[in-house]
Each structure stands twice: as C-alpha cells, then as structure tokens.
Amino acid sequence: MKLTKNEKGQIQECLRQYVGKYPSQNKAAQSLTGTSSATVSSILQGKWENISDDMWRNLASQLGTTTATDWQVVETKAFQEMTLVMKDAQAVKNVTWIVGEAGCGKTTTAKLYASEHGEVFYILCSEDMKKSDFIREIARRIGQRTEGYSIRELLDRIIDDLIQMQAPLLLFDEADKLPERVFHYFIDLYNRLEDKCGIVFLSTSYIKRRMTMGLRYNKCGYNEIHSRIGRKFYELEPTAPHDIYAVCMANGVTDKSRISEVVKDAEAYDFDLRCVKKSIHRAKLIAAQPAFKQHSNNSQTSK
C-alpha cells in the first residue's frame, strides 16, 4: 500500500527531530541503516519524488514511528520507573541494570526516551553478535563511519566521541543475550567511560541466573560487571490491572465490560503488553463491526 503525503510528512517531522539530536546531519545519516546523507537531505527539503515507499518505511521503523499512529503509549508503573532510572543515569553518569519480564514495555520506553532526549543512543543486542558487530553497532548509533577501521580503532573513536558530549547515555536492550566474549566488552567500556557516560542495561530476569552462575564458577568478567552495576539489579514493578485499564482508556476501549475482558486476557499471559495490544485491537474490531462480533460469538458457541 502506498504511503500518503500526510504519512510521509509525519515521518519527515520525526526525521527532523532525530537529526536535531546529532551535531551534524551527516552524523545522523550515518547512524541510520540503508540511508544516505543525500536521502536524508532530500526528505528534509521536501524533495520526495525519488524517495521510494520502502525507504520511507525503513526510516519509520528506525525512527521508532509507524505509518499507523493510532497506538498511544501509556506511562505505566514500569514506564515511570524506567524513565526515572534513565534520567538519573544520564544526569550523574552512572551504570544500572534494569530487569523486567518480557512484555512489560522495556523496549518501547527505552526507544521513546532515546527519541526525546539528546545524546541518548539505543543499541539492541542479540545472541549472534560478534565483538565486531557489537562495536560497529555502537559506532553507527553515535553517527560514526565504520568502514576502514579496526575494532580497537573504532572503540577508541567511540570513547573519544562520548567523552566530549555533555550528558551521553548508552541503552543496551536485551543485554543478557550477548555471548561471553562480547559481554566482556562492557568492562572495557565502563573502565574508559566511568563518570563520563551513563550506561543502562535492559533485560529479563534471566540475567540474574546468568550472573549467579558466572560468580559461582568465577567466570572471567562477571565479578567486575557485578561490581560496576552496584552488585544489584533494578527490578521493575510488575504490570498490574490498573496499568491495563489505563492502556485501554488511552487507546479507545472505554466500555467497562470490554476493559474487563482485556484485563482477564492479560492476566492469563502475565500482563504481557504485547498481548494487551492484540486484545485491544480485537475489542475495537468487534465494537466497530457487529457482524464480526456475531461471528466471534457463534464460533465460541460451536466449540
């Protein structure tokens, strides 16, 4: 489906705000995958004739926006706690490891914070990352060229860039998934950025088990990492029914009976907000299409 002019305008505005976070338009363009500085310039200048819809969608995905703008993010308890921790880490340049179960909104909150604050860089980790992938991804996020440099040279350039910033913050999402050799790079990063850059790690509670085992068997690097996060994790409050109620209200489900259904569904899945989003979509679909509601009821009756 082709994007409308209005949708492109929304992406353009998001891009304008994104570029404003970087010291130069070129650095901003280098931080984006599959996008050149010339493309960024053309979009900001309104020269859209040669910009494909695929490029617009690529940008929308990376900028944390979508062409469908009907979903409202709600400040749940976990959202508020995370925001407080990230603000503190950025202000006083400390290191914190946030733990919250899957679907509590960690990624959404981190991306939103990064989009609304300057000198904040979101890095998504993965279990198949190599050391080179890890360092190049950080370099790319802060707007550096990665071609033609060794990993050690890139790390030096990353450090040099970050320590010149006023209040830099690195957000490492799903950090517990990183393999051992990459995991150790946190130590090097911390040692060279101590009191110069805030660092926040985000993960599920699996990291606690991994850390316990690493400490028990005296695995290389675990005691150092544990020390650097203050030997404790910041555990988010679980999502509660009142959070689901607020999400429903903000996203157009206001009927109490429908909200109760969404809450009941959410409870069965540990209040996973991804499941809540699907339940809300279904509730709105049923409310908007009586025929769909009748079909749904008939299907349930026949079971």
Salt bridges, closest charged atoms under 4 A:
GLU13 OE1 - ARG16 NE 3.72
ASP53 OD1 - LYS8 NZ 3.78
GLU137 OE2 - ARG140 NH2 2.83
GLU137 OE2 - ARG141 NE 3.32
ASP156 OD1 - ARG192 NH2 2.73
ASP161 OD2 - LYS27 NZ 3.08
GLU174 OE1 - LYS177 NZ 2.74
GLU180 OE2 - ARG210 NH2 3.16
ASP188 OD2 - ARG152 NH1 3.31
GLU235 OE1 - LYS208 NZ 3.17
ASP243 OD1 - HIS242 NE2 3.56
